[in-house]
Amino acid sequence: MYNISLDFFEPFVQGIIEELKVTTDDVVAIEGIEWTLSLTATIMINTINEGSNPLLSAVVANDPKMIRKALQPVARSKRAEVCL
């Protein structure tokens, strides 16, 4: 919902790992945290990509015209359900 570019996930994880390498020399701990953060970032990217739809894109863009256009094909009785 914050409209963050997906390109920032990998550098963010790498930055955390670089800072962790400065703090500790425990290779197993660093590899474990890197694997965990990479997995979490991958899941978040997949969720964002798969969960994107025209209505969500319009809400993120904060554009009422796009929202109306996204809801146009939906029957009026179903629009409240679609918005949830």
VODREN-687195 format. One record per atom (N, C-alpha, C): residue number from 1; residue in three letters; x, y, z. Coordinates in steps of 0.1 Angstrom, whole numbers, plus 2048, in hexadecimal, padded with zeros to 3 digits. Example, Ala and Ser with C-alpha at 12.3 -4.5 7.8 and 13.67 -1.06 7.14 Angstrom:
! residues 2
segu resi 1, resn ala, x 884, y 7C7, z 84E
segu resi 1, resn ala, x 87B, y 7D3, z 84E
segu resi 1, resn ala, x 884, y 7DF, z 84E
segu resi 2, resn ser, x 880, y 7EA, z 847
segu resi 2, resn ser, x 889, y 7F5, z 847
segu resi 2, resn ser, x 881, y 800, z 84F
This chain:
! residues 84
segu resi 1, resn met, x 808, y 7F4, z 800
segu resi 1, resn met, x 800, y 800, z 800
segu resi 1, resn met, x 808, y 80D, z 800
segu resi 2, resn tyr, x 815, y 80C, z 802
segu resi 2, resn tyr, x 81E, y 817, z 802
segu resi 2, resn tyr, x 824, y 81A, z 7F5
segu resi 3, resn asn, x 821, y 812, z 7EB
segu resi 3, resn asn, x 825, y 813, z 7DD
segu resi 3, resn asn, x 835, y 813, z 7DC
segu resi 4, resn ile, x 83B, y 80B, z 7E3
segu resi 4, resn ile, x 84A, y 80A, z 7E3
segu resi 4, resn ile, x 84E, y 801, z 7D7
segu resi 5, resn ser, x 858, y 805, z 7D0
segu resi 5, resn ser, x 85D, y 7FE, z 7C5
segu resi 5, resn ser, x 863, y 7F0, z 7CA
segu resi 6, resn leu, x 860, y 7E6, z 7C2
segu resi 6, resn leu, x 865, y 7D9, z 7C6
segu resi 6, resn leu, x 874, y 7D8, z 7C5
segu resi 7, resn asp, x 87A, y 7E1, z 7BE
segu resi 7, resn asp, x 889, y 7E1, z 7BC
segu resi 7, resn asp, x 890, y 7E4, z 7C9
segu resi 8, resn phe, x 88A, y 7E9, z 7D3
segu resi 8, resn phe, x 890, y 7EC, z 7E0
segu resi 8, resn phe, x 892, y 7E1, z 7E9
segu resi 9, resn phe, x 88B, y 7D6, z 7E7
segu resi 9, resn phe, x 88B, y 7CB, z 7F1
segu resi 9, resn phe, x 899, y 7C4, z 7F2
segu resi 10, resn glu, x 89F, y 7C1, z 7E6
segu resi 10, resn glu, x 8AC, y 7BB, z 7E6
segu resi 10, resn glu, x 8B7, y 7C3, z 7EC
segu resi 11, resn pro, x 8B8, y 7D0, z 7E8
segu resi 11, resn pro, x 8C3, y 7D8, z 7EF
segu resi 11, resn pro, x 8C0, y 7DA, z 7FE
segu resi 12, resn phe, x 8B4, y 7DA, z 802
segu resi 12, resn phe, x 8B1, y 7DC, z 810
segu resi 12, resn phe, x 8B6, y 7CF, z 818
segu resi 13, resn val, x 8B4, y 7C4, z 813
segu resi 13, resn val, x 8B9, y 7B7, z 819
segu resi 13, resn val, x 8C8, y 7B7, z 819
segu resi 14, resn gln, x 8CE, y 7BB, z 80E
segu resi 14, resn gln, x 8DD, y 7BB, z 80D
segu resi 14, resn gln, x 8E3, y 7C5, z 817
segu resi 15, resn gly, x 8DC, y 7D1, z 819
segu resi 15, resn gly, x 8E1, y 7DB, z 822
segu resi 15, resn gly, x 8E1, y 7D5, z 830
segu resi 16, resn ile, x 8D6, y 7CE, z 834
segu resi 16, resn ile, x 8D5, y 7C9, z 841
segu resi 16, resn ile, x 8E0, y 7BE, z 843
segu resi 17, resn ile, x 8E2, y 7B6, z 839
segu resi 17, resn ile, x 8ED, y 7AC, z 83A
segu resi 17, resn ile, x 8FB, y 7B2, z 83C
segu resi 18, resn glu, x 8FD, y 7BC, z 834
segu resi 18, resn glu, x 90A, y 7C3, z 835
segu resi 18, resn glu, x 90C, y 7C9, z 843
segu resi 19, resn glu, x 902, y 7CF, z 849
segu resi 19, resn glu, x 903, y 7D4, z 856
segu resi 19, resn glu, x 905, y 7C9, z 861
segu resi 20, resn leu, x 8FF, y 7BE, z 85E
segu resi 20, resn leu, x 900, y 7B2, z 867
segu resi 20, resn leu, x 90E, y 7AD, z 867
segu resi 21, resn lys, x 914, y 7AD, z 85B
segu resi 21, resn lys, x 922, y 7A8, z 85A
segu resi 21, resn lys, x 92C, y 7B0, z 861
segu resi 22, resn val, x 929, y 7BD, z 862
segu resi 22, resn val, x 931, y 7C6, z 86A
segu resi 22, resn val, x 930, y 7C3, z 879
segu resi 23, resn thr, x 924, y 7BF, z 87D
segu resi 23, resn thr, x 921, y 7BD, z 88B
segu resi 23, resn thr, x 926, y 7B0, z 890
segu resi 24, resn thr, x 925, y 7A5, z 888
segu resi 24, resn thr, x 929, y 798, z 88D
segu resi 24, resn thr, x 931, y 790, z 882
segu resi 25, resn asp, x 938, y 786, z 887
segu resi 25, resn asp, x 940, y 77D, z 87E
segu resi 25, resn asp, x 93A, y 770, z 87D
segu resi 26, resn asp, x 92E, y 76D, z 883
segu resi 26, resn asp, x 928, y 760, z 883
segu resi 26, resn asp, x 922, y 75E, z 875
segu resi 27, resn val, x 928, y 756, z 86D
segu resi 27, resn val, x 924, y 754, z 85F
segu resi 27, resn val, x 917, y 74D, z 85F
segu resi 28, resn val, x 914, y 743, z 868
segu resi 28, resn val, x 907, y 73C, z 868
segu resi 28, resn val, x 8FC, y 745, z 86B
segu resi 29, resn ala, x 8FE, y 74E, z 874
segu resi 29, resn ala, x 8F3, y 758, z 877
segu resi 29, resn ala, x 8F0, y 761, z 86C
segu resi 30, resn ile, x 8FB, y 766, z 865
segu resi 30, resn ile, x 8F9, y 76F, z 85A
segu resi 30, resn ile, x 8F2, y 768, z 84F
segu resi 31, resn glu, x 8F6, y 75C, z 84B
segu resi 31, resn glu, x 8EF, y 754, z 841
segu resi 31, resn glu, x 8E1, y 751, z 844
segu resi 32, resn gly, x 8DE, y 74E, z 850
segu resi 32, resn gly, x 8D0, y 74C, z 855
segu resi 32, resn gly, x 8C8, y 758, z 853
segu resi 33, resn ile, x 8CD, y 763, z 858
segu resi 33, resn ile, x 8C5, y 76F, z 857
segu resi 33, resn ile, x 8C3, y 774, z 848
segu resi 34, resn glu, x 8CE, y 772, z 840
segu resi 34, resn glu, x 8CD, y 775, z 832
segu resi 34, resn glu, x 8C2, y 76D, z 82B
segu resi 35, resn trp, x 8C2, y 760, z 82E
segu resi 35, resn trp, x 8B8, y 757, z 828
segu resi 35, resn trp, x 8AA, y 75B, z 82C
segu resi 36, resn thr, x 8A8, y 75E, z 839
segu resi 36, resn thr, x 89B, y 762, z 83E
segu resi 36, resn thr, x 896, y 76F, z 838
segu resi 37, resn leu, x 89F, y 779, z 838
segu resi 37, resn leu, x 89B, y 786, z 832
segu resi 37, resn leu, x 898, y 784, z 823
segu resi 38, resn ser, x 8A0, y 77C, z 81C
segu resi 38, resn ser, x 89E, y 77A, z 80D
segu resi 38, resn ser, x 891, y 773, z 80B
segu resi 39, resn leu, x 88E, y 769, z 813
segu resi 39, resn leu, x 881, y 762, z 812
segu resi 39, resn leu, x 875, y 76B, z 814
segu resi 40, resn thr, x 877, y 773, z 81F
segu resi 40, resn thr, x 86C, y 77D, z 822
segu resi 40, resn thr, x 86A, y 787, z 817
segu resi 41, resn ala, x 875, y 78C, z 812
segu resi 41, resn ala, x 874, y 796, z 807
segu resi 41, resn ala, x 86D, y 790, z 7FA
segu resi 42, resn thr, x 871, y 783, z 7F7
segu resi 42, resn thr, x 86B, y 77D, z 7EC
segu resi 42, resn thr, x 85C, y 77B, z 7EE
segu resi 43, resn ile, x 858, y 777, z 7F9
segu resi 43, resn ile, x 84A, y 775, z 7FC
segu resi 43, resn ile, x 842, y 782, z 7FB
segu resi 44, resn met, x 848, y 78D, z 800
segu resi 44, resn met, x 842, y 79A, z 7FF
segu resi 44, resn met, x 841, y 79E, z 7F1
segu resi 45, resn ile, x 84B, y 79C, z 7E9
segu resi 45, resn ile, x 84B, y 7A0, z 7DB
segu resi 45, resn ile, x 840, y 798, z 7D3
segu resi 46, resn asn, x 840, y 78B, z 7D5
segu resi 46, resn asn, x 835, y 783, z 7CF
segu resi 46, resn asn, x 827, y 787, z 7D3
segu resi 47, resn thr, x 825, y 78A, z 7E0
segu resi 47, resn thr, x 818, y 78E, z 7E5
segu resi 47, resn thr, x 814, y 79B, z 7DE
segu resi 48, resn ile, x 81D, y 7A4, z 7DD
segu resi 48, resn ile, x 81A, y 7B1, z 7D7
segu resi 48, resn ile, x 817, y 7AF, z 7C8
segu resi 49, resn asn, x 81F, y 7A7, z 7C1
segu resi 49, resn asn, x 81C, y 7A4, z 7B3
segu resi 49, resn asn, x 80F, y 79D, z 7B0
segu resi 50, resn glu, x 80C, y 793, z 7B8
segu resi 50, resn glu, x 800, y 78B, z 7B6
segu resi 50, resn glu, x 7F4, y 792, z 7BB
segu resi 51, resn gly, x 7F5, y 79A, z 7C5
segu resi 51, resn gly, x 7EA, y 7A1, z 7CB
segu resi 51, resn gly, x 7E6, y 7AE, z 7C4
segu resi 52, resn ser, x 7EE, y 7B2, z 7BB
segu resi 52, resn ser, x 7EA, y 7BE, z 7B3
segu resi 52, resn ser, x 7DE, y 7BC, z 7AA
segu resi 53, resn asn, x 7D5, y 7C5, z 7AB
segu resi 53, resn asn, x 7CA, y 7C5, z 7A2
segu resi 53, resn asn, x 7C7, y 7D4, z 79F
segu resi 54, resn pro, x 7BE, y 7D7, z 795
segu resi 54, resn pro, x 7BB, y 7E5, z 792
segu resi 54, resn pro, x 7B6, y 7ED, z 79D
segu resi 55, resn leu, x 7AE, y 7E7, z 7A6
segu resi 55, resn leu, x 7A8, y 7EF, z 7B1
segu resi 55, resn leu, x 7B3, y 7F2, z 7BB
segu resi 56, resn leu, x 7BC, y 7E9, z 7BE
segu resi 56, resn leu, x 7C7, y 7EB, z 7C8
segu resi 56, resn leu, x 7D0, y 7F6, z 7C2
segu resi 57, resn ser, x 7D3, y 7F5, z 7B5
segu resi 57, resn ser, x 7DC, y 7FF, z 7AF
segu resi 57, resn ser, x 7D6, y 80D, z 7B0
segu resi 58, resn ala, x 7C9, y 80E, z 7AE
segu resi 58, resn ala, x 7C2, y 81B, z 7AE
segu resi 58, resn ala, x 7C2, y 820, z 7BC
segu resi 59, resn val, x 7C0, y 818, z 7C6
segu resi 59, resn val, x 7C0, y 81C, z 7D4
segu resi 59, resn val, x 7CE, y 821, z 7D8
segu resi 60, resn val, x 7D9, y 81A, z 7D4
segu resi 60, resn val, x 7E6, y 81E, z 7D7
segu resi 60, resn val, x 7E9, y 82B, z 7D0
segu resi 61, resn ala, x 7E4, y 82D, z 7C4
segu resi 61, resn ala, x 7E7, y 83A, z 7BD
segu resi 61, resn ala, x 7DE, y 845, z 7C2
segu resi 62, resn asn, x 7D4, y 842, z 7CA
segu resi 62, resn asn, x 7CB, y 84B, z 7D0
segu resi 62, resn asn, x 7C4, y 853, z 7C5
segu resi 63, resn asp, x 7BF, y 84C, z 7BC
segu resi 63, resn asp, x 7B8, y 852, z 7B0
segu resi 63, resn asp, x 7AA, y 84D, z 7AF
segu resi 64, resn pro, x 7A0, y 856, z 7B3
segu resi 64, resn pro, x 792, y 852, z 7B2
segu resi 64, resn pro, x 78D, y 84E, z 7A4
segu resi 65, resn lys, x 792, y 854, z 79A
segu resi 65, resn lys, x 78E, y 850, z 78C
segu resi 65, resn lys, x 792, y 842, z 789
segu resi 66, resn met, x 79E, y 83E, z 78D
segu resi 66, resn met, x 7A3, y 831, z 78B
segu resi 66, resn met, x 79B, y 827, z 793
segu resi 67, resn ile, x 797, y 82B, z 79F
segu resi 67, resn ile, x 78E, y 822, z 7A8
segu resi 67, resn ile, x 781, y 820, z 7A1
segu resi 68, resn arg, x 77B, y 82A, z 79C
segu resi 68, resn arg, x 76E, y 829, z 796
segu resi 68, resn arg, x 76F, y 820, z 789
segu resi 69, resn lys, x 77A, y 822, z 782
segu resi 69, resn lys, x 77C, y 819, z 776
segu resi 69, resn lys, x 77F, y 80B, z 77A
segu resi 70, resn ala, x 786, y 808, z 785
segu resi 70, resn ala, x 788, y 7FA, z 789
segu resi 70, resn ala, x 77B, y 7F4, z 78E
segu resi 71, resn leu, x 772, y 7FC, z 794
segu resi 71, resn leu, x 766, y 7F6, z 799
segu resi 71, resn leu, x 75B, y 7F5, z 78F
segu resi 72, resn gln, x 75D, y 7FB, z 783
segu resi 72, resn gln, x 752, y 7FC, z 779
segu resi 72, resn gln, x 74D, y 7EE, z 774
segu resi 73, resn pro, x 756, y 7E4, z 772
segu resi 73, resn pro, x 750, y 7D8, z 76E
segu resi 73, resn pro, x 749, y 7CF, z 778
segu resi 74, resn val, x 74A, y 7D3, z 785
segu resi 74, resn val, x 745, y 7CC, z 790
segu resi 74, resn val, x 736, y 7D1, z 792
segu resi 75, resn ala, x 72D, y 7C8, z 795
segu resi 75, resn ala, x 71F, y 7CB, z 798
segu resi 75, resn ala, x 71F, y 7D4, z 7A4
segu resi 76, resn arg, x 716, y 7DD, z 7A5
segu resi 76, resn arg, x 715, y 7E6, z 7B1
segu resi 76, resn arg, x 712, y 7DE, z 7BE
segu resi 77, resn ser, x 70B, y 7D3, z 7BD
segu resi 77, resn ser, x 708, y 7CC, z 7C9
segu resi 77, resn ser, x 715, y 7C5, z 7CE
segu resi 78, resn lys, x 71F, y 7C3, z 7C6
segu resi 78, resn lys, x 72B, y 7BC, z 7CA
segu resi 78, resn lys, x 737, y 7C5, z 7CC
segu resi 79, resn arg, x 736, y 7D2, z 7CA
segu resi 79, resn arg, x 741, y 7DB, z 7CB
segu resi 79, resn arg, x 746, y 7DC, z 7D9
segu resi 80, resn ala, x 73E, y 7DC, z 7E3
segu resi 80, resn ala, x 743, y 7DC, z 7F1
segu resi 80, resn ala, x 74C, y 7D0, z 7F4
segu resi 81, resn glu, x 748, y 7C4, z 7EF
segu resi 81, resn glu, x 750, y 7B8, z 7F2
segu resi 81, resn glu, x 75D, y 7B9, z 7EB
segu resi 82, resn val, x 75D, y 7BF, z 7DF
segu resi 82, resn val, x 76A, y 7C0, z 7D7
segu resi 82, resn val, x 773, y 7CA, z 7DE
segu resi 83, resn cys, x 76E, y 7D4, z 7E4
segu resi 83, resn cys, x 776, y 7DE, z 7EA
segu resi 83, resn cys, x 77C, y 7D9, z 7F7
segu resi 84, resn leu, x 776, y 7CF, z 7FD
segu resi 84, resn leu, x 77C, y 7C9, z 809
segu resi 84, resn leu, x 788, y 7C0, z 806
